[in-house]
Amino acid sequence: MLHKTSGIILHTTNYSDTSLIVKMYTQHFGLQSYMINGVRSKRSKNKASLFQPLAMVDLEVLNSERSTLHRISELNIHYHYTSIPYNIIKSSIAFFINEVIVKSLKESHPDEELFLFLTNSLKILDLEEGNTANFHLCFLMGLSRCLGFYPQGEYSGQTAVMDLQEGRFTDHLPTHRHYLDRGQSMLFSKLMDTGYDSLTGLQISKAERKQLLQTLILYYRLHISNFSDIKSLEILEEVIS
C-alpha cells in the first residue's frame, strides 16, 4: 500500500552502479531506509543530486512490514534552500546539524514534534539574515527537549551547579566529575533562555561559544548511548571562530 509522507534526507549509500540506499527521518514513519533504483541512469527522473543531506522532500512510499528497507514510488523537493548551500557559515552549521541528527536518532517510531522541530530549524537557518554564529547551540538545546533530556530546574543562587549527568540544576557538588561550576552553569542557563527568535540577544565571546559547544556535546554523550565523535566539529569551530 502506498503512503504519502514528508521526510528529511540524512545519509545516502551507493548500492550498485545506479542505485542508492537513502536513510531519512520521515514525518509519519520515523527513521527509515529506502532503496532508490536507477537513480544514476540517464532516464531516471530522480537524479542523485536530489538526495543531498538535509534535503526536505515529499514522498510516496511503499513500506513493507517484512523488511527494514522500503521503496519510494515518487519523490519531490518540499523546500528549496536559498542560502544554506551558498553561505559557508550556514553550510558548516547544517553539516554539523546533519551529523548530530544521524548520531542522535536511534528509534524508527514517528515523532511529530521532533519532525516539526527539525524542519522548522532548517528553514529558520536558511532564512535567517542576521548572525547565525550561535545557531547550532540553540539547535542542540532545542533538540535535547525533543529527545527527552532537556535540562531540568533553573539556575539560581541556591541551585548554581548544573549536573550534566543527572540533567538538572542542583544545590550541591555531585560526586562525579560531569558538572559545571557557577559561572559555567550561569552561561548554560543563559543559553536555555535563548530561542531562535532571540539569538541576537545571546552576547557571548568566542571562548564562551566554544565552551558551550563542548559542554553540549558532552551532555549528548552522557544521555545518548554510543554517541560517537562529531567529525564536523573541527571544521565548524574553524569557520565560526
C-alpha positions in Angstrom: 0.0 0.0 0.0 1.3 3.4 -0.9 1.6 6.1 1.7 2.3 9.8 1.4 4.7 11.5 3.9 7.4 14.1 4.1 11.0 13.4 5.0 14.5 14.8 5.7 17.3 13.0 3.9 20.1 12.2 6.3 22.5 9.9 4.5 22.9 8.0 1.3 24.9 4.9 0.5 25.7 3.6 -3.0 24.1 0.2 -3.6 25.0 -0.5 -7.2 26.2 1.3 -10.2 22.9 3.1 -10.5 21.1 2.7 -7.1 21.1 4.3 -3.7 20.0 3.4 -0.2 18.7 6.6 1.4 18.3 7.0 5.1 15.8 9.6 6.2 13.6 10.8 9.0 10.0 10.8 7.9 7.0 12.6 9.4 4.7 9.5 9.5 7.1 6.6 9.8 10.1 8.0 11.7 13.6 6.8 10.8 13.5 4.7 7.6 15.8 3.4 4.8 14.6 3.4 1.2 16.0 1.8 -1.9 16.1 4.1 -5.0 16.7 2.1 -8.1 18.3 3.5 -11.3 19.0 6.9 -9.8 22.2 7.4 -11.8 20.7 6.2 -15.1 20.1 8.8 -17.8 16.3 8.0 -17.8 15.8 8.4 -14.1 13.6 11.4 -13.0 15.1 11.2 -9.6 18.7 12.3 -10.1 21.3 11.6 -7.5 21.8 15.4 -7.0 18.3 15.5 -5.3 19.5 13.3 -2.4 21.6 15.8 -0.6 21.9 15.7 3.2 19.1 17.6 4.9 17.0 17.9 1.7 13.4 18.2 2.7 11.2 16.1 0.4 7.7 14.9 -0.2 7.4 11.1 -0.7 5.1 8.4 -1.9 6.4 5.2 -0.3 5.7 1.5 -0.1 6.6 0.4 3.4 6.9 -3.3 4.0 6.4 -4.8 7.4 8.6 -7.7 6.4 11.7 -5.6 5.7 13.7 -2.6 7.1 14.4 -1.5 3.5 11.5 0.1 1.7 10.7 1.5 -1.7 9.9 5.1 -2.9 7.3 5.4 -5.6 7.6 9.2 -6.0 9.8 11.9 -4.6 9.7 15.7 -4.9 11.6 18.5 -3.2 9.4 20.0 -0.5 11.6 23.1 0.3 14.3 24.7 -1.8 17.2 26.1 0.2 18.0 29.7 -0.8 21.1 30.5 1.3 22.5 27.4 3.1 24.3 25.9 0.1 26.0 29.3 -0.7 26.9 30.5 2.8 30.0 28.9 4.3 28.9 29.5 7.9 25.3 28.2 7.4 26.5 25.2 5.3 29.0 24.3 8.1 26.3 24.6 10.7 24.0 22.4 8.5 26.7 19.8 8.1 27.2 19.7 11.8 23.4 19.5 12.5 23.1 16.6 10.0 25.8 14.6 11.8 24.2 15.3 15.2 20.8 14.1 13.9 22.3 10.9 12.5 24.1 10.1 15.7 21.1 11.0 17.9 18.2 9.3 16.2 18.0 5.6 17.1 14.3 4.7 17.0 12.1 4.2 14.0 8.9 5.3 15.5 7.4 8.7 14.3 7.6 11.8 16.4 5.6 14.7 15.0 7.1 17.2 17.5 10.6 16.2 16.6 9.9 16.2 12.8 8.5 19.8 13.0 11.4 20.9 15.2 13.9 19.7 12.6 12.1 21.1 9.5 11.4 24.5 11.2 15.0 24.7 12.4 16.4 24.2 8.9 14.0 26.7 7.4 14.9 29.3 10.1 18.6 28.8 9.5 18.1 29.1 5.7 16.1 32.3 6.0 18.0 34.0 8.8 19.6 37.2 7.6 21.4 38.1 10.8 24.3 36.5 12.7 24.0 32.7 12.9 27.2 32.0 14.9 25.2 30.7 17.8 22.5 28.9 15.9 24.0 25.4 16.4 24.0 25.9 20.2 20.3 26.8 20.2 19.6 23.8 18.0 21.3 21.4 20.3 19.4 22.7 23.3 16.1 22.5 21.5 16.8 19.0 20.1 17.5 17.8 23.7 14.0 18.7 24.6 12.6 16.6 21.7 14.8 13.7 22.6 13.7 13.8 26.3 16.7 15.0 28.2 16.2 18.8 28.3 17.9 20.2 31.5 15.5 20.3 34.4 15.2 23.1 37.0 16.7 26.5 36.7 19.8 28.4 37.7 19.6 30.4 40.9 21.7 31.4 43.9 20.6 28.2 45.6 20.8 25.9 42.6 24.0 27.2 40.9 25.5 23.9 39.8 24.5 22.2 36.6 24.7 18.4 37.0 25.2 17.2 33.4 24.9 13.5 34.3 21.6 14.0 36.0 20.5 16.7 33.7 19.4 19.2 36.3 20.5 22.2 38.3 21.3 21.3 41.9 22.4 23.0 45.2 25.4 20.7 45.8 28.5 19.4 44.1 28.0 15.9 42.6 30.3 13.0 43.5 31.1 12.6 39.8 33.1 15.0 37.5 30.4 15.8 34.9 29.1 19.1 36.3 29.5 22.9 35.7 30.7 25.4 38.1 28.7 28.6 39.0 30.0 30.6 36.1 29.6 27.8 33.5 26.1 27.0 34.9 25.0 30.6 34.5 26.2 30.6 30.9 24.4 27.3 30.3 21.2 28.8 31.8 21.5 31.8 29.6 21.5 29.5 26.5 18.4 27.7 27.8 16.6 31.0 27.9 17.5 31.7 24.2 15.3 30.8 21.3 15.8 31.2 17.6 13.9 34.5 17.8 16.3 35.9 20.4 19.6 34.6 19.1 21.0 38.1 18.5 20.5 38.7 22.2 22.9 35.9 23.1 26.0 38.0 23.5 28.9 35.6 24.3 32.6 35.6 23.5 34.3 33.1 21.2 35.7 31.3 24.2 32.3 31.0 25.8 30.8 29.8 22.5 33.4 27.0 22.3 32.9 26.1 25.9 29.1 25.8 25.5 29.5 23.7 22.4 31.9 21.3 24.2 29.6 21.2 27.1 26.6 20.3 25.0 28.4 17.6 23.1 29.4 16.1 26.4 25.8 16.4 27.6 24.7 14.4 24.5 27.3 11.7 25.1 26.0 11.3 28.6 22.4 10.9 27.6 22.6 9.1 24.2 24.2 5.7 24.1 27.0 5.2 21.6 27.1 8.9 20.7 30.4 8.9 18.8 32.8 11.8 18.0 31.5 14.6 15.8 33.8 14.6 12.8 32.5 18.0 11.5 33.2 19.7 14.8 36.7 20.9 13.9 35.5 22.5 10.6 32.6 24.2 12.4 34.9 25.6 15.1 37.3 26.9 12.5 34.6 28.6 10.4 32.9 30.1 13.4 36.0 31.4 15.2 
